[in-house]
Amino acid sequence: MRTLDDLVAEGVQGRTVLVRSDLNVPLDDDRNITDDGRIRASVPTINALHEGGAQVVVTAHLGRPKNGPEEKLSLAPVAQRLGELLGAPVRLVELGKPLPSMAAGDVVMLDNIRFDARETSKDDAERGAFADELVALVGDDAAFVSDGFGVVHRKQASVYDVAQRLDAYAGGLVLSEVEVLRTLTGTPERSYAVVLGGSKVSDKLAVIEALLPKVDTLLVGGGMCFTFLAAQGHGVGSSLLESDQVETCRTLLESGKVVLPTDVVVADAFSADAATRTVTVDGIEDGWMGLDIGPASVREFAARIEDARTIFWNGPMGVFELAPFAEGTRGVAQAIADADAFSVVGGGDSAAAVRALGIAEDAFSHISTGGGASLEFLEGATLPGVAVLEGDA
């Protein structure tokens, strides 16, 4: 796999470089960025090309537009924030329009690449035609740098097909993500603990089945824990429950490696203003829903984490966005941050929780930018955007 360092060593002065970044950040109703973590993570690769004198053309997506361009999903605020972080202007170019005149070191950003439906088409010819247009935009002597790890598990035009048409290199972000995840799937230092949260068992089933034989401990919180608790015979009230996964959870529990909460914070409504109480897992009454793990569970999880030398965490322990249900995620995240271990935060809501709860990002060995891509890698799936860089596509 050729890398950004290889490209820079070859020389990029005056050369056009197309960069695929992952800048899919959350916006509030006024289109203000509420978490710029992915933009900050993209800066080192773009800056290396900018400082090397390349003419940098950034592609990225925001959300899931359905019918072409939508103002609310324009990358305008992202381009502005990237410019602030780079200390250089980033001009936004309407998708389908020619590039402006560019000098060495200039950076432009194409507006939301998904405004063209061919970007995500399942039809190879449609995606290929769009990739051909992107190549024509930058010139067939341009280089391509894949730096959006959050999209490498998708066969999309700006991720996969462009890499087959231009000299392609792995950006620093993609390279570091792959190296970290290969550490987890190789021979990680033991003991090896995995902490999983989030809403549904079904969303994490493949990674659970792939990791369970390899880990020493699997700590389960979040909404998904209630299906496991139901498999143990507990009533879960109005908590999230996937009835069709109960038998699967019962089978997974036979491994003896799954650790579940012993107490939970329950509420009479899904609201920050709801009545709440902390109960043991055999005390969840009808009409009450579990929205966080309880303090005894946090202590138990923290003790297991303290003993680990390798930790992978994906998914919050509760509805951390609402203050009454944030302490489980805070406590577990802090325990991972404090652990003397190689610790990986698996992107998505987990990474957002770290920043929202004010936990130092540098306390973790690695914070992934791609939750779905991280999970698919750990499942053993082939990631098209990585395979094409390795010449396997």
QUIFEN-V207916 format. One line per field, one symbol per residue. phi: phi as a letter, one per 30 degrees, with the letter a starting at -180 (. if undefined). Layout:
phi = ???
This chain:
phi = .dbeedddddjceicdbccccccdcdbddcicdcaceddddddedddddeddidcccccabbibdcbiebedcddeddddddddddiadbdccddjcddddbcejdbbbddfdddcddecdddedddddddddddddcjdcdcbccbcddbddcdbedccddddcbecbddeddddddddddddcdbddcdccccbbjdbdedceddddddedcccbbccbiddddddddddjddbhcdebcedcddddddddddicdccdcbbccbcadadcddbacbddcbddeicbdbadcdddedddddddeddcbbbbbjddadddcedbcdddeddddddddddadcbcdihdddddeddcidddddcdacdcbdddddddddjddceddedddicc
